[in-house]
Amino acid sequence: MNQIKFGTDGWRAVIAEDFTFANVERVAQAAADYWNAEPAPGTKPAVVVGYDRRFASDRFAQRTAEVLAANGLWVTLTPDPTPTPAISLAVKAQQAVGGVVITASHNPAAFNGFKLKGWYGGSAEPAICQAVEARLDANPVRRMPLAEAKAAGRVTVRNLRPAHYRAVKKLADFKLVAASKLRFAHDALFGVGAYCFDELLAGTTCRVTTLNGNHDPNFGGINPEPIALNYGPSSAYLRRHPHDVCLVTDGDADRVGGMDGRGNPLTTHQLICLLLRHFVRNRHGTGRVVKALTATSMVDKMCAAWNLPLLETGVGFKYICAEMMKGGVLLGAEESGGIGFPGHIPERDGIAAGLLLLEMLAMERKPITRLLTGLEREFGPHRYARVDTHFPLEKRAALMAFCQANPPARLLRSPVAEVKSFDGVKYVARDGAWLMLRGSGTEPILRIYAEAATEAGARALLRLGMAMTKQV
């Protein structure tokens, strides 16, 4: 049998190579065994199962539901591809023991995945993933055909989008957005977020243009990741047809990116800072701010200026989720565009983030480019760069040890003030510039991140990082 290794919040693999019906059944059986053996206190023996638009995702989800139902769990199954945060919200609302989303998020079209959701409506913490992985093949697969499971009431098919829409409308000043007459585009990158904003804002004064909304399991030949590399056709469209802003969601709609109204890409870091400013200046919010190590240091400067406690976590929203569950978090954010909000689920939500960005524009009545100019005037320019390079797994530990023991004296012209090594190695200069090296958890890939006041400076830091990889 194929070796199955869990990553950040579940298992991903190439369709028809390792991601097969037989292997999905094995993982579903292990998940059922875990939830039956160790249900969280106060939960019900129920699981929510959803899926994205990838090849055969609906059939993999049905097979998962069949296995869970045969193991005595009550299953809610979505009838159509559904945003991941809608699944997470349903898990929490139903007091279910957990959830499963068949998705590979932003990965290439050849991949699919089995995402686990915790009972609290967020990414499964590492202990849950490890417990499920440890139960692989402990018991033979039990499976109840879907028609039989439905007839027995073990599987209920339910559309979870309306409840999610109601929840995100409560997060924002929806009446203000509805009356704003905003004209915005939404690039769905062929993912499950397609037409969500059309449905959310139907009957309002807003005009929505959905781009890349058709169902294409090949994602138009791109990876459904909200980064500038994938914005080409939409950017060209916006140059010809200007809008107020363009929101972008990833393959399973739990992350957000964007462009200004004329097709110029906005970084996820800029969107994070805009939302933080909005929550403090316009909403008068307070609380802890939680960000991943690879998110912009502009957040640090904003928190210092506004006396907000700031916590930096390892990479992965599971760490931010853990902090959100403790309460008192104003905003949780990661470099990849995952943003979590108080009063919602402890989970990133691209639809909620998009609606709150629209709320910001409705309140400010200024172009998003002018808001960004104001941020830079107040906190200085921040330019980010990243490169992913092949690096042997067997040399990873030696490289991290070398980097921790041999920090550069300076980053550009500023002395290195701090070295952080709890997830990769990150050097932080006195002026806020930083360089970080971190390996992928499952692949022979090394990620090098950098931020400086100029694009040239950020690229120079990347070159420094690449030079360090040649020391071992």
C-alpha positions as CSV (number, residue, x, y, z in Angstrom):
1,M,0.0,0.0,0.0
2,N,1.1,3.6,-0.7
3,Q,2.7,5.5,2.1
4,I,0.5,8.3,3.4
5,K,2.1,11.2,5.2
6,F,0.1,14.0,6.6
7,G,1.3,17.6,6.2
8,T,0.0,20.9,7.6
9,D,-3.7,20.1,8.1
10,G,-4.1,16.8,6.3
11,W,-2.9,14.8,3.3
12,R,-2.2,15.9,-0.3
13,A,-1.1,13.8,-3.2
14,V,-1.2,13.5,-7.0
15,I,-4.5,12.2,-8.3
16,A,-4.4,8.6,-9.6
17,E,-0.9,8.1,-8.3
18,D,-1.3,8.2,-4.5
19,F,-4.6,10.1,-4.3
20,T,-6.8,7.1,-5.2
21,F,-10.2,5.9,-4.0
22,A,-8.5,3.1,-2.1
23,N,-6.2,5.5,-0.2
24,V,-9.0,8.0,0.5
25,E,-11.0,5.1,2.0
26,R,-8.0,4.3,4.2
27,V,-7.6,7.9,5.5
28,A,-11.4,8.2,6.0
29,Q,-11.4,5.0,8.1
30,A,-8.5,6.2,10.2
31,A,-10.3,9.5,10.7
32,A,-13.5,7.7,11.7
33,D,-11.5,5.5,14.1
34,Y,-10.0,8.6,15.7
35,W,-13.3,10.5,16.0
36,N,-15.1,7.5,17.5
37,A,-12.2,6.9,20.0
38,E,-11.4,10.4,21.0
39,P,-14.4,12.8,20.5
40,A,-13.9,16.2,21.9
41,P,-16.1,16.9,25.0
42,G,-19.5,18.3,24.1
43,T,-19.4,17.2,20.5
44,K,-21.8,15.1,18.6
45,P,-20.9,12.0,16.5
46,A,-21.3,14.0,13.3
47,V,-18.9,15.0,10.6
48,V,-19.3,17.7,7.8
49,V,-17.8,16.7,4.4
50,G,-17.3,19.2,1.5
51,Y,-15.2,19.4,-1.6
52,D,-13.7,21.8,-4.2
53,R,-13.8,21.9,-8.0
54,R,-10.9,19.5,-8.7
55,F,-11.1,16.4,-10.8
56,A,-13.4,13.9,-9.1
57,S,-13.5,15.8,-5.8
58,D,-17.3,15.1,-5.6
59,R,-16.7,11.4,-5.9
60,F,-13.8,11.4,-3.4
61,A,-16.1,13.3,-1.0
62,Q,-18.9,10.8,-1.5
63,R,-16.6,7.9,-0.8
64,T,-15.4,9.6,2.4
65,A,-19.0,10.1,3.5
66,E,-19.7,6.4,2.8
67,V,-16.9,5.3,5.0
68,L,-17.7,7.7,7.9
69,A,-21.4,6.7,7.8
70,A,-20.5,3.0,7.9
71,N,-18.6,3.7,11.1
72,G,-21.6,5.1,12.9
73,L,-21.0,8.8,12.3
74,W,-23.8,11.2,11.0
75,V,-22.6,13.0,7.9
76,T,-23.5,16.3,6.3
77,L,-22.4,16.3,2.7
78,T,-22.4,19.3,0.5
79,P,-24.3,19.0,-2.9
80,D,-21.8,21.1,-4.8
81,P,-18.3,22.4,-4.5
82,T,-18.2,24.7,-1.4
83,P,-15.7,27.1,0.1
84,T,-13.6,25.6,2.9
85,P,-14.7,28.2,5.5
86,A,-18.3,27.3,4.9
87,I,-17.4,23.7,5.9
88,S,-15.5,24.9,9.0
89,L,-18.4,27.1,10.1
90,A,-20.8,24.2,9.8
91,V,-18.5,21.9,11.9
92,K,-18.6,24.5,14.7
93,A,-22.4,25.2,14.3
94,Q,-23.3,21.6,14.4
95,Q,-21.0,20.8,17.3
96,A,-19.6,18.1,15.1
97,V,-16.5,16.1,16.1
98,G,-14.8,17.3,12.9
99,G,-14.9,17.9,9.2
100,V,-13.3,16.8,6.0
101,V,-12.7,19.0,2.9
102,I,-11.6,17.3,-0.3
103,T,-9.3,20.0,-1.7
104,A,-5.6,20.7,-2.5
105,S,-6.2,24.4,-2.0
106,H,-3.8,26.3,-4.2
107,N,-1.7,23.3,-5.4
108,P,-1.5,22.4,-9.1
109,A,-4.4,20.7,-10.8
110,A,-2.8,17.3,-10.6
111,F,-3.1,17.3,-6.8
112,N,-6.0,16.7,-4.5
113,G,-6.2,16.5,-0.7
114,F,-8.0,15.4,2.4
115,K,-8.1,18.4,4.8
116,L,-9.1,17.7,8.4
117,K,-11.1,20.2,10.4
118,G,-11.2,20.3,14.2
119,W,-14.4,20.4,16.2
120,Y,-13.8,24.1,16.8
121,G,-14.2,25.0,13.1
122,G,-10.6,25.5,12.2
123,S,-7.6,23.7,10.8
124,A,-6.9,20.4,12.6
125,E,-4.1,20.9,15.1
126,P,-1.0,18.7,14.6
127,A,-2.1,16.3,17.4
128,I,-5.3,15.5,15.5
129,C,-3.4,14.9,12.2
130,Q,-0.8,12.7,14.0
131,A,-3.6,10.7,15.7
132,V,-5.4,10.0,12.5
133,E,-2.1,9.1,10.7
134,A,-1.2,6.7,13.5
135,R,-4.5,4.9,12.9
136,L,-4.0,4.2,9.2
137,D,-4.8,0.5,8.5
138,A,-5.5,-0.2,12.1
139,N,-8.9,-1.5,11.0
140,P,-10.3,-2.7,7.7
141,V,-12.3,-0.2,5.7
142,R,-16.0,-0.2,6.4
143,R,-18.2,1.4,3.8
144,M,-22.0,2.0,3.3
145,P,-23.2,2.8,-0.2
146,L,-24.3,6.4,-0.5
147,A,-27.9,5.6,-1.4
148,E,-28.2,3.2,1.5
149,A,-26.6,5.8,3.9
150,K,-29.0,8.5,2.7
151,A,-32.0,6.2,3.1
152,A,-30.9,5.3,6.7
153,G,-30.5,9.0,7.5
154,R,-26.7,8.6,8.0
155,V,-25.9,11.0,5.2
156,T,-27.7,14.3,4.7
157,V,-27.0,16.4,1.7
158,R,-27.2,20.1,2.6
159,N,-26.2,23.4,1.0
160,L,-23.9,25.2,3.5
161,R,-23.4,28.4,1.5
162,P,-26.5,30.3,2.8
163,A,-25.4,29.9,6.5
164,H,-21.9,31.0,5.6
165,Y,-23.2,34.1,3.8
166,R,-25.3,35.0,6.8
167,A,-22.3,34.7,9.0
168,V,-20.0,36.9,6.9
169,K,-22.8,39.5,6.5
170,K,-22.9,39.8,10.3
171,L,-19.1,40.4,10.4
172,A,-19.3,43.4,8.2
173,D,-21.6,46.5,8.0
174,F,-23.5,44.9,5.2
175,K,-26.0,47.7,4.8
176,L,-23.2,50.2,4.2
177,V,-21.6,47.9,1.6
178,A,-25.0,47.2,0.0
179,A,-25.6,51.0,-0.5
180,S,-22.0,51.8,-1.6
181,K,-22.4,51.5,-5.4
182,L,-19.0,49.9,-5.5
183,R,-18.0,48.4,-8.9
184,F,-15.6,45.6,-8.2
185,A,-14.3,42.5,-9.9
186,H,-13.7,39.1,-8.4
187,D,-11.1,36.7,-9.9
188,A,-12.1,33.3,-8.6
189,L,-9.1,31.6,-10.3
190,F,-11.6,28.9,-11.4
191,G,-12.1,27.9,-7.7
192,V,-15.1,27.4,-5.5
193,G,-15.3,31.1,-4.7
194,A,-16.8,31.8,-8.1
195,Y,-20.0,33.8,-7.9
196,C,-20.0,33.9,-4.1
197,F,-19.9,37.7,-4.2
198,D,-22.6,37.8,-6.9
199,E,-24.8,35.8,-4.5
200,L,-23.8,37.8,-1.4
201,L,-24.5,41.2,-3.0
202,A,-27.5,40.3,-5.2
203,G,-30.1,43.0,-5.0
204,T,-27.6,45.7,-3.7
205,T,-26.2,48.7,-5.5
206,C,-22.8,47.0,-5.9
207,R,-21.9,45.7,-9.4
208,V,-19.8,42.5,-9.5
209,T,-17.8,41.3,-12.4
210,T,-16.7,37.6,-11.9
211,L,-13.5,36.6,-13.7
212,N,-12.3,33.0,-14.2
213,G,-15.6,31.8,-12.7
214,N,-16.2,28.7,-15.0
215,H,-15.7,25.2,-13.6
216,D,-12.3,24.1,-15.1
217,P,-10.6,21.3,-13.2
218,N,-7.4,22.3,-14.9
219,F,-7.7,25.9,-13.5
220,G,-7.1,27.5,-16.9
221,G,-3.5,26.1,-16.8
222,I,-2.5,28.1,-13.7
223,N,-2.2,27.2,-10.0
224,P,-5.3,28.7,-8.2
225,E,-3.0,30.7,-5.9
226,P,-3.7,34.5,-5.2
227,I,-0.3,35.8,-6.4
228,A,0.6,38.2,-9.2
229,L,2.0,35.3,-11.4
230,N,-1.5,34.1,-11.9
231,Y,-3.3,37.4,-12.6
232,G,-2.2,38.0,-16.2
233,P,-5.5,37.7,-18.1
234,S,-7.5,39.4,-15.4
235,S,-5.0,42.2,-15.1
236,A,-5.3,42.8,-18.9
237,Y,-9.1,42.9,-18.6
238,L,-9.0,45.4,-15.8
239,R,-6.7,47.7,-17.8
240,R,-9.3,47.8,-20.5
241,H,-12.3,47.9,-18.0
242,P,-11.3,49.7,-14.8
243,H,-13.1,48.8,-11.5
244,D,-12.8,50.1,-8.0
245,V,-10.9,47.0,-6.9
246,C,-10.4,43.4,-7.8
247,L,-10.6,40.7,-5.1
248,V,-9.0,37.3,-5.7
249,T,-9.7,34.0,-3.9
250,D,-7.7,30.8,-4.1
251,G,-8.9,27.3,-5.1
252,D,-10.9,26.6,-2.0
253,A,-11.7,30.3,-1.2
254,D,-10.1,30.4,2.3
255,R,-7.4,33.0,1.2
256,V,-7.6,36.4,-0.4
257,G,-5.4,38.4,-2.8
258,G,-6.2,41.4,-4.9
259,M,-5.5,44.0,-7.6
260,D,-6.3,47.6,-7.8
261,G,-9.0,48.7,-10.2
262,R,-6.6,48.9,-13.1
263,G,-5.0,45.4,-12.8
264,N,-1.9,46.3,-10.7
265,P,-1.3,43.4,-8.2
266,L,-1.7,44.1,-4.5
267,T,0.4,41.9,-2.2
268,T,-1.3,39.9,0.5
269,H,0.9,41.9,2.9
270,Q,-0.7,45.1,1.7
271,L,-4.2,43.7,2.2
272,I,-3.3,42.5,5.7
273,C,-2.1,46.0,6.7
274,L,-5.1,47.7,5.1
275,L,-7.4,45.4,7.1
276,L,-5.5,46.0,10.3
277,R,-5.7,49.8,9.8
278,H,-9.4,49.5,9.0
279,F,-10.1,47.5,12.2
280,V,-8.2,50.0,14.3
281,R,-9.0,53.3,12.7
282,N,-12.5,52.8,11.4
283,R,-13.9,50.0,13.6
284,H,-12.0,51.2,16.8
285,G,-11.0,47.6,17.5
286,T,-8.5,46.5,20.1
287,G,-6.9,43.2,20.9
288,R,-3.9,41.0,20.1
289,V,-2.6,40.8,16.6
290,V,-1.2,37.4,15.5
291,K,0.9,37.0,12.4
292,A,3.1,34.3,10.9
293,L,6.9,34.8,10.7
294,T,6.7,35.5,7.0
295,A,4.2,38.3,7.1
296,T,5.3,41.9,6.6
297,S,7.1,43.9,9.4
298,M,4.8,46.8,8.6
299,V,2.4,45.0,11.0
300,D,5.0,45.2,13.7
301,K,5.3,49.0,13.2
302,M,1.6,49.5,13.2
303,C,1.2,47.5,16.4
304,A,3.9,49.5,18.1
305,A,2.3,52.8,17.1
306,W,-1.1,51.7,18.3
307,N,0.0,49.8,21.4
308,L,-1.4,46.5,20.2
309,P,0.1,43.3,21.6
310,L,1.8,41.4,18.7
311,L,2.5,37.7,18.6
312,E,4.6,36.1,15.9
313,T,4.0,32.4,15.1
314,G,5.4,29.7,13.0
315,V,4.2,29.3,9.4
316,G,0.8,27.7,9.1
317,F,-2.6,28.9,10.1
318,K,-2.9,26.2,12.6
319,Y,-0.7,28.3,14.9
320,I,-2.8,31.4,14.4
321,C,-6.0,29.3,15.0
322,A,-4.6,28.1,18.3
323,E,-4.2,31.7,19.4
324,M,-7.6,32.8,18.1
325,M,-9.2,30.0,20.2
326,K,-7.7,31.7,23.3
327,G,-9.7,34.8,22.5
328,G,-8.8,38.5,22.4
329,V,-7.4,38.4,18.9
330,L,-8.1,41.5,16.7
331,L,-6.7,39.9,13.6
332,G,-4.8,36.8,12.6
333,A,-2.8,36.8,9.3
334,E,-0.3,34.8,7.3
335,E,1.8,35.7,4.2
336,S,-0.2,33.5,1.9
337,G,-3.4,35.6,2.3
338,G,-5.1,33.6,5.1
339,I,-6.8,36.1,7.5
340,G,-8.9,35.3,10.5
341,F,-11.4,37.6,12.2
342,P,-12.9,37.9,15.7
343,G,-16.5,36.8,16.2
344,H,-16.2,34.3,13.4
345,I,-14.5,30.9,13.1
346,P,-10.8,30.4,14.1
347,E,-10.1,29.9,10.5
348,R,-8.9,31.9,7.4
349,D,-11.8,33.0,5.3
350,G,-11.3,34.6,1.8
351,I,-14.9,35.5,1.4
352,A,-15.1,37.3,4.8
353,A,-11.8,39.1,4.1
354,G,-13.1,40.2,0.7
355,L,-16.3,41.6,2.2
356,L,-14.4,43.4,4.9
357,L,-12.2,45.0,2.3
358,L,-15.3,46.2,0.5
359,E,-16.6,47.6,3.9
360,M,-13.3,49.5,4.2
361,L,-13.7,51.1,0.7
362,A,-17.4,51.9,1.5
363,M,-16.3,53.7,4.7
364,E,-13.3,55.5,3.3
365,R,-14.7,56.5,-0.1
366,K,-11.1,56.7,-1.4
367,P,-9.2,54.6,-4.0
368,I,-7.4,51.7,-2.5
369,T,-4.1,53.1,-4.0
370,R,-4.5,56.2,-2.0
371,L,-5.0,54.2,1.2
372,L,-1.8,52.3,0.5
373,T,0.1,55.5,-0.1
374,G,-1.1,56.8,3.3
375,L,0.1,53.6,4.9
376,E,3.6,54.0,3.4
377,R,3.7,57.6,4.3
378,E,3.0,56.7,7.9
379,F,5.0,53.5,8.3
380,G,7.5,53.5,5.5
381,P,7.8,51.5,2.3
382,H,8.0,47.7,2.6
383,R,8.9,45.6,-0.4
384,Y,8.7,41.8,-0.2
385,A,10.3,39.0,-2.2
386,R,10.4,35.3,-2.1
387,V,12.1,32.4,-4.0
388,D,11.5,28.7,-3.7
389,T,14.6,26.6,-4.6
390,H,15.4,22.9,-4.7
391,F,17.4,21.8,-1.7
392,P,18.1,18.2,-0.6
393,L,16.1,17.1,2.4
394,E,19.1,15.3,3.9
395,K,21.0,18.6,4.1
396,R,18.2,20.6,5.6
397,A,19.2,20.2,9.3
398,A,22.8,21.1,8.6
399,L,21.8,24.2,6.7
400,M,19.5,25.4,9.5
401,A,22.2,24.8,12.1
402,F,24.7,26.7,10.0
403,C,22.3,29.6,9.5
404,Q,21.5,29.8,13.2
405,A,25.2,29.8,14.2
406,N,26.4,32.1,11.5
407,P,24.1,35.1,11.2
408,P,25.2,37.9,8.9
409,A,26.4,41.0,10.7
410,R,24.1,43.2,8.6
411,L,21.2,43.1,6.3
412,L,22.0,45.6,3.6
413,R,23.3,48.5,5.8
414,S,21.4,47.8,9.0
415,P,22.9,45.6,11.8
416,V,21.1,42.3,12.5
417,A,19.3,42.8,15.8
418,E,17.6,39.4,16.2
419,V,17.7,35.8,15.1
420,K,14.5,33.7,15.3
421,S,14.8,30.0,14.9
422,F,11.6,28.4,16.0
423,D,10.4,27.8,12.4
424,G,13.4,27.9,10.0
425,V,15.8,30.8,10.6
426,K,14.9,34.5,10.4
427,Y,17.3,37.4,10.6
428,V,15.7,40.8,11.6
429,A,17.7,44.0,11.1
430,R,17.4,47.0,13.3
431,D,15.6,49.0,10.5
432,G,13.0,46.2,10.1
433,A,14.4,44.5,7.0
434,W,14.5,40.8,7.3
435,L,15.6,37.6,5.6
436,M,14.3,34.1,6.3
437,L,15.2,30.6,5.2
438,R,12.7,27.8,5.8
439,G,12.2,24.3,4.3
440,S,9.1,22.7,3.1
441,G,7.8,20.1,5.5
442,T,7.3,17.4,2.9
443,E,9.3,18.4,-0.3
444,P,13.0,19.0,-1.1
445,I,12.3,22.7,-1.4
446,L,13.8,25.6,0.5
447,R,11.9,28.9,0.7
448,I,13.8,32.1,1.1
449,Y,11.8,35.2,2.1
450,A,13.0,38.8,2.4
451,E,11.6,42.3,3.0
452,A,13.3,45.7,2.7
453,A,12.4,49.3,1.9
454,T,13.1,48.8,-1.8
455,E,12.5,46.0,-4.3
456,A,16.2,46.1,-5.1
457,G,17.0,45.6,-1.4
458,A,14.6,42.7,-1.1
459,R,16.2,41.0,-4.2
460,A,19.7,41.6,-2.7
461,L,18.6,39.9,0.5
462,L,17.4,36.9,-1.5
463,R,20.8,36.6,-3.2
464,L,22.3,36.6,0.3
465,G,20.0,33.8,1.3
466,M,20.9,31.8,-1.8
467,A,24.6,32.3,-1.1
468,M,24.0,30.8,2.4
469,T,22.6,27.6,0.9
470,K,25.9,27.0,-0.7
471,Q,27.7,26.9,2.7
472,V,26.7,23.3,3.5
